[in-house]
Amino acid sequence: MESFTIAEANINDFNSVKNLMLKALQTDPTAFSSDHSDYANNSDSWWQNYLYGYLNQFYSKLFLAKQDNKVIGMVGILLDSKNRRKHVASVVWFYIDPEYRKFGLGRELLKNLIEFAKTNKAIKKLTLLVNAPQHKAIAIYKEFGFSISGTLQKELLINNEFIDEYIMELFL
């Protein structure tokens, strides 16, 4: 595989991020708690509001993997602004385009996100939710030190099948 870069998303990445999020929901329907149909018909105005924090780096960031300026992967971090939760950040939207999997992009993205979290002295813990069938994602999270701290049983109904979600945490 040709070289790739990891960078923080910015407003110029709007269309690429929107398209990758929609692709993620469509091509990997059991990976997320939302369905493609929940997002597909939303207006650009809705998307601008949704992505504003990620792209303007206010209370969240989105790290992108790019190859020749094409966005091929992403992972986000949501910082909590509430006083009692400022020490907790959530990992969201972890996805690699299927064509580019098995090249270490996911590990690089997650490594960058964790390094960012460690530089923010307020963050003491990362949390995430992962659907139980996502064995490869769970393995990568565990590789980086995340552990399962709970199970939300029958949390999602996907294709008439109940899916558990695991709560995973990493203390920094």
Backbone bond lengths (Angstrom), bond angles and torsions (degrees), N, CA, C in turn:
res aa  C-N    CA-C-N  psi(-1)  N-CA   C-N-CA  omega(-1)  CA-C   N-CA-C  phi
1 M - - - 1.452 - - 1.523 109.57 -
2 E 1.328 114.92 139.35 1.457 120.13 175.38 1.518 109.22 -63.31
3 S 1.307 116.12 165.82 1.450 119.85 -177.25 1.529 111.32 -67.28
4 F 1.321 114.23 156.43 1.449 120.87 177.90 1.517 107.88 -133.36
5 T 1.319 115.56 162.52 1.456 120.68 177.62 1.523 108.79 -122.87
6 I 1.329 115.02 153.79 1.455 122.31 173.84 1.521 106.12 -113.80
7 A 1.321 116.58 128.59 1.460 120.90 -178.82 1.518 109.72 -146.16
8 E 1.321 115.46 157.45 1.461 120.10 173.56 1.523 108.54 -75.29
9 A 1.318 116.12 138.33 1.462 120.44 178.37 1.519 109.70 -68.46
10 N 1.332 114.68 150.61 1.461 120.48 173.62 1.527 108.33 -139.66
11 I 1.299 116.02 179.59 1.464 121.47 -173.47 1.530 112.33 -57.49
12 N 1.319 118.10 -27.92 1.464 121.12 178.97 1.525 112.48 -69.35
13 D 1.329 116.88 -15.06 1.466 121.62 -179.66 1.530 112.77 -91.45
14 F 1.334 117.90 5.63 1.462 122.07 -172.82 1.530 113.11 -48.07
15 N 1.320 117.90 -58.64 1.472 120.60 -175.88 1.523 111.97 -64.26
16 S 1.326 116.99 -40.04 1.466 120.46 -179.81 1.524 111.39 -64.19
17 V 1.336 116.52 -41.96 1.465 120.54 179.80 1.532 110.10 -67.58
18 K 1.300 116.39 -46.65 1.476 120.53 178.34 1.535 110.06 -56.23
19 N 1.314 116.93 -47.98 1.470 120.80 -178.29 1.527 111.77 -65.33
20 L 1.328 117.57 -38.83 1.465 119.45 179.48 1.525 110.79 -69.03
21 M 1.338 117.39 -38.67 1.465 119.78 176.95 1.523 110.80 -61.68
22 L 1.325 116.87 -44.49 1.469 120.17 178.35 1.528 111.09 -64.56
23 K 1.316 116.77 -40.14 1.471 120.38 177.63 1.528 110.00 -63.36
24 A 1.323 116.61 -42.14 1.466 120.79 179.75 1.520 110.95 -58.80
25 L 1.312 116.40 -46.21 1.468 120.81 -178.68 1.521 111.68 -67.12
26 Q 1.322 116.57 -32.32 1.464 120.47 -178.22 1.525 112.03 -81.10
27 T 1.331 117.73 -43.01 1.467 120.23 -173.20 1.524 113.23 -87.26
28 D 1.316 117.34 -18.54 1.463 120.84 -177.70 1.528 109.13 -132.90
29 P 1.333 117.29 63.05 1.467 120.92 -169.87 1.531 115.46 -63.42
30 T 1.319 118.60 -21.68 1.467 118.60 179.25 1.525 112.58 -92.34
31 A 1.320 117.36 2.45 1.455 120.39 -176.26 1.529 113.25 -87.25
32 F 1.314 117.71 -18.86 1.459 120.49 -172.56 1.525 111.01 -124.70
33 S 1.315 115.26 159.84 1.462 119.41 179.33 1.523 111.36 -82.23
34 S 1.331 116.66 -12.39 1.462 121.17 177.20 1.515 109.85 -105.80
35 D 1.308 114.53 157.58 1.451 122.22 -179.91 1.534 109.18 -102.30
36 H 1.316 116.60 151.69 1.461 121.27 177.67 1.519 111.14 -51.36
37 S 1.324 117.03 -40.99 1.469 120.63 -177.77 1.532 112.10 -65.97
38 D 1.339 117.86 -20.99 1.465 120.74 176.98 1.522 111.94 -68.51
39 Y 1.329 117.99 -22.70 1.455 122.70 -174.22 1.525 114.01 -118.36
40 A 1.316 117.80 -26.90 1.469 122.33 -167.38 1.524 114.30 -58.65
41 N 1.297 118.17 -37.60 1.466 119.92 -174.06 1.515 114.11 -98.89
42 N 1.322 117.11 11.55 1.456 119.95 179.25 1.532 110.87 -74.74
43 S 1.311 114.94 146.47 1.468 121.02 -178.37 1.528 110.81 -72.80
44 D 1.320 115.80 164.55 1.463 120.05 175.31 1.523 110.52 -60.93
45 S 1.308 117.10 -32.96 1.471 120.52 177.93 1.536 110.03 -62.68
46 W 1.331 116.26 -44.03 1.475 119.70 177.13 1.523 109.34 -60.90
47 W 1.328 117.42 -46.30 1.456 121.79 -179.51 1.523 111.63 -61.67
48 Q 1.318 117.01 -40.10 1.463 119.90 178.14 1.523 110.80 -60.54
49 N 1.324 117.00 -43.48 1.471 120.69 177.31 1.520 111.06 -64.62
50 Y 1.325 116.42 -43.23 1.458 120.69 -178.30 1.533 111.35 -64.42
51 L 1.315 116.63 -43.31 1.463 121.02 -174.94 1.528 113.57 -88.68
52 Y 1.309 117.37 -7.05 1.470 120.86 -174.64 1.530 112.50 -51.21
53 G 1.314 117.24 -51.04 1.462 120.65 -178.11 1.515 112.68 -62.16
54 Y 1.321 116.59 -41.22 1.462 120.01 179.76 1.529 112.04 -65.06
55 L 1.315 115.41 -42.07 1.461 120.13 -172.71 1.525 113.02 -85.96
56 N 1.310 117.17 -20.90 1.462 120.62 178.02 1.520 111.76 -105.34
57 Q 1.320 116.50 0.78 1.458 123.61 172.29 1.526 112.70 55.97
58 F 1.323 115.67 49.30 1.457 120.82 179.93 1.531 109.83 -87.20
59 Y 1.308 117.62 -76.72 1.467 121.08 176.61 1.524 111.65 -112.83
60 S 1.293 116.20 16.91 1.452 119.08 -179.89 1.522 108.80 -158.55
61 K 1.322 114.08 164.47 1.465 121.00 176.37 1.519 107.53 -140.91
62 L 1.299 114.91 153.57 1.447 122.07 174.25 1.521 106.37 -128.42
63 F 1.329 115.67 123.11 1.462 121.09 177.15 1.523 107.65 -97.84
64 L 1.316 115.65 133.76 1.463 121.43 -176.51 1.520 110.74 -116.58
65 A 1.310 115.48 141.97 1.459 121.86 167.80 1.523 105.57 -98.67
66 K 1.329 115.59 128.32 1.464 120.65 -178.41 1.518 109.84 -127.60
67 Q 1.311 113.94 144.49 1.462 120.73 170.73 1.519 106.21 -128.47
68 D 1.311 116.42 119.06 1.468 121.19 -176.41 1.527 111.41 50.33
69 N 1.307 116.74 46.49 1.468 124.93 179.45 1.526 114.33 66.57
70 K 1.309 118.41 6.63 1.460 121.68 174.42 1.530 107.98 -92.62
71 V 1.328 116.76 126.82 1.459 121.15 179.12 1.530 108.11 -77.17
72 I 1.344 115.95 120.51 1.463 121.07 -175.26 1.529 112.65 -121.13
73 G 1.315 117.04 -2.52 1.454 120.53 178.34 1.517 110.52 -167.74
74 M 1.340 115.52 162.56 1.457 119.35 -178.71 1.523 110.28 -159.52
75 V 1.322 114.22 158.54 1.458 122.70 167.96 1.520 106.21 -154.82
76 G 1.338 115.73 139.55 1.449 120.21 -177.79 1.515 112.19 -117.81
77 I 1.324 114.98 160.61 1.458 122.37 175.05 1.524 107.36 -133.20
78 L 1.325 115.29 129.57 1.459 121.98 177.09 1.513 108.41 -108.34
79 L 1.319 115.92 121.51 1.450 121.52 177.88 1.524 108.00 -92.12
80 D 1.306 116.78 139.84 1.454 121.02 -179.28 1.525 109.15 -91.71
81 S 1.316 117.36 132.31 1.465 121.03 -177.52 1.528 112.82 -93.48
82 K 1.320 116.92 -8.71 1.469 119.81 -179.62 1.528 110.32 -73.12
83 N 1.320 116.39 137.43 1.464 121.55 -175.90 1.521 113.36 -51.27
84 R 1.308 117.84 -43.25 1.461 121.12 -175.48 1.523 113.20 -78.83
85 R 1.335 116.49 -7.43 1.472 119.58 -177.89 1.521 112.78 -126.88
86 K 1.317 117.72 12.89 1.469 119.93 -179.26 1.518 112.48 -63.32
87 H 1.307 117.34 -17.05 1.464 121.27 -179.22 1.534 112.46 -86.91
88 V 1.334 116.71 -2.64 1.467 121.83 -176.53 1.532 109.42 -114.90
89 A 1.322 116.18 135.16 1.461 121.65 173.60 1.530 107.83 -129.43
90 S 1.321 115.90 147.71 1.463 121.77 -178.22 1.516 111.06 -106.83
91 V 1.315 115.94 138.48 1.462 122.91 175.66 1.530 107.27 -92.69
92 V 1.334 116.28 128.84 1.466 121.38 -175.84 1.529 110.32 -139.27
93 W 1.310 115.88 163.76 1.461 123.89 171.84 1.529 113.68 51.90
94 F 1.325 116.66 46.01 1.461 120.49 176.43 1.525 107.83 -84.26
95 Y 1.333 116.34 113.46 1.457 120.87 -175.30 1.519 110.20 -156.82
96 I 1.327 115.09 138.91 1.466 123.25 173.14 1.520 107.41 -123.30
97 D 1.319 116.68 131.13 1.460 121.11 175.84 1.530 108.10 -53.12
98 P 1.347 118.23 131.12 1.468 120.69 -176.47 1.530 114.91 -52.61
99 E 1.327 118.45 -30.82 1.474 121.45 178.73 1.526 112.47 -64.73
100 Y 1.331 116.55 -22.48 1.462 120.86 -172.22 1.525 113.44 -113.53
101 R 1.308 116.30 12.92 1.458 119.59 177.98 1.530 110.12 -76.09
102 K 1.316 116.44 159.93 1.465 124.93 178.97 1.528 113.46 75.66
103 F 1.343 116.62 18.07 1.455 120.52 176.01 1.526 111.98 -114.03
104 G 1.338 116.69 5.70 1.460 120.53 178.86 1.518 115.09 86.85
105 L 1.329 117.44 9.00 1.466 120.49 -178.98 1.523 111.89 -63.21
106 G 1.319 116.19 -43.25 1.465 120.12 -179.48 1.518 111.55 -60.01
107 R 1.319 115.64 -43.48 1.469 119.89 178.60 1.527 111.24 -63.66
108 E 1.330 116.70 -41.38 1.465 120.17 179.19 1.525 111.27 -64.71
109 L 1.321 116.26 -42.67 1.462 119.57 178.47 1.524 110.98 -62.50
110 L 1.321 116.13 -47.99 1.463 120.35 -179.14 1.527 110.91 -63.84
111 K 1.319 116.99 -39.15 1.467 121.15 177.58 1.532 110.52 -60.25
112 N 1.333 116.80 -44.44 1.464 121.00 178.42 1.518 111.75 -63.38
113 L 1.316 116.71 -41.77 1.458 120.44 179.30 1.532 110.77 -63.19
114 I 1.324 117.41 -45.18 1.465 120.93 -179.65 1.522 110.66 -65.58
115 E 1.329 117.51 -40.29 1.467 120.34 177.23 1.530 110.43 -61.99
116 F 1.326 117.15 -42.00 1.461 120.37 176.20 1.529 110.09 -60.02
117 A 1.321 116.61 -47.17 1.470 120.43 -178.80 1.524 111.13 -59.94
118 K 1.316 116.84 -39.54 1.470 120.10 -179.94 1.526 112.24 -67.75
119 T 1.322 117.75 -27.93 1.465 119.47 178.67 1.523 112.03 -77.43
120 N 1.319 116.68 -18.89 1.457 121.48 176.27 1.520 106.86 -88.97
121 K 1.315 116.44 101.67 1.472 121.61 -172.80 1.520 112.87 -60.20
122 A 1.334 118.26 -21.39 1.462 120.57 -179.05 1.534 111.74 -74.04
123 I 1.333 117.26 -28.65 1.466 120.77 -175.98 1.520 109.93 -79.84
124 K 1.320 115.67 122.16 1.467 122.11 178.76 1.524 112.19 -114.34
125 K 1.346 115.74 -15.18 1.465 119.03 -175.66 1.527 110.06 -149.97
126 L 1.342 115.06 137.88 1.455 122.26 171.25 1.521 107.94 -107.10
127 T 1.314 116.39 138.02 1.465 121.06 176.57 1.521 108.80 -127.07
128 L 1.311 115.24 158.04 1.457 120.29 174.26 1.514 108.91 -158.13
129 L 1.310 114.80 161.34 1.455 122.57 171.34 1.520 107.07 -113.90
130 V 1.321 116.24 136.02 1.459 119.95 178.50 1.529 107.85 -137.30
131 N 1.318 115.63 136.08 1.457 120.84 179.13 1.520 109.73 -69.87
132 A 1.319 115.86 135.69 1.465 121.96 -174.07 1.533 114.04 -52.66
133 P 1.339 120.59 -36.78 1.479 119.04 179.93 1.533 114.73 -71.16
134 Q 1.305 118.60 -6.04 1.462 122.04 -176.71 1.536 110.96 -84.90
135 H 1.326 116.07 64.52 1.464 122.42 -173.22 1.527 113.15 -60.09
136 K 1.331 117.67 -40.40 1.467 120.29 -179.18 1.529 110.56 -66.61
137 A 1.322 117.08 -42.69 1.469 120.06 178.63 1.521 110.26 -63.68
138 I 1.317 117.15 -42.83 1.465 121.51 179.53 1.525 109.85 -60.46
139 A 1.325 116.57 -42.26 1.471 120.51 179.65 1.531 111.00 -62.64
140 I 1.321 117.10 -41.16 1.470 120.09 178.73 1.526 110.27 -65.91
141 Y 1.321 116.60 -43.59 1.464 119.47 178.70 1.530 110.10 -59.72
142 K 1.321 117.09 -44.32 1.473 120.46 179.90 1.532 110.66 -64.10
143 E 1.321 116.69 -37.48 1.468 121.90 177.92 1.537 110.84 -57.28
144 F 1.332 116.30 -33.02 1.462 121.44 -179.93 1.528 112.86 -91.66
145 G 1.331 117.02 5.80 1.454 120.13 174.17 1.514 115.89 100.74
146 F 1.323 118.24 -0.29 1.460 120.30 175.68 1.522 109.08 -69.36
147 S 1.316 116.25 148.10 1.463 120.27 174.46 1.523 108.97 -132.33
148 I 1.321 114.75 152.16 1.462 120.64 178.15 1.521 107.75 -76.50
149 S 1.327 115.78 123.73 1.465 119.65 -179.49 1.523 112.48 -111.68
150 G 1.323 117.17 -5.44 1.455 119.74 178.42 1.513 111.31 -175.92
151 T 1.319 114.46 167.57 1.462 121.61 179.16 1.518 109.03 -130.51
152 L 1.309 116.24 128.53 1.457 122.02 171.63 1.527 105.56 -95.83
153 Q 1.299 116.16 101.58 1.461 120.89 -173.12 1.528 111.43 -74.85
154 K 1.327 114.35 137.25 1.461 122.09 179.50 1.530 111.20 48.87
155 E 1.307 116.44 43.60 1.464 122.38 -175.48 1.517 112.60 -73.74
156 L 1.327 116.52 -32.78 1.458 120.91 -177.08 1.523 110.23 -124.32
157 L 1.307 115.04 150.53 1.461 121.35 173.83 1.528 106.53 -118.62
158 I 1.336 115.49 106.69 1.460 121.55 -177.45 1.520 108.25 -121.88
159 N 1.320 115.99 120.93 1.473 121.47 -178.62 1.524 111.77 51.77
160 N 1.316 116.16 46.18 1.467 123.75 178.77 1.523 113.84 62.84
161 E 1.323 116.74 21.76 1.466 121.25 177.20 1.528 108.68 -124.79
162 F 1.334 115.54 130.09 1.456 119.33 176.86 1.520 109.71 -75.32
163 I 1.319 115.31 137.29 1.459 122.59 -178.32 1.530 108.37 -124.08
164 D 1.326 115.69 132.26 1.465 120.51 172.91 1.516 109.33 -81.25
165 E 1.336 114.61 151.46 1.463 120.56 171.86 1.518 107.83 -117.78
166 Y 1.325 115.43 137.76 1.460 120.29 175.47 1.517 109.42 -96.62
167 I 1.300 114.67 141.59 1.465 121.50 169.47 1.529 105.64 -93.87
168 M 1.319 115.68 125.24 1.463 119.56 178.49 1.525 108.72 -121.70
169 E 1.337 115.23 146.37 1.458 121.31 -178.06 1.517 110.86 -135.72
170 L 1.313 113.87 150.31 1.463 121.69 172.69 1.525 106.82 -134.65
171 F 1.322 116.07 119.48 1.460 120.64 176.59 1.524 108.04 -89.89
172 L 1.320 115.78 127.51 1.463 121.27 -176.05 1.522 111.36 -88.72
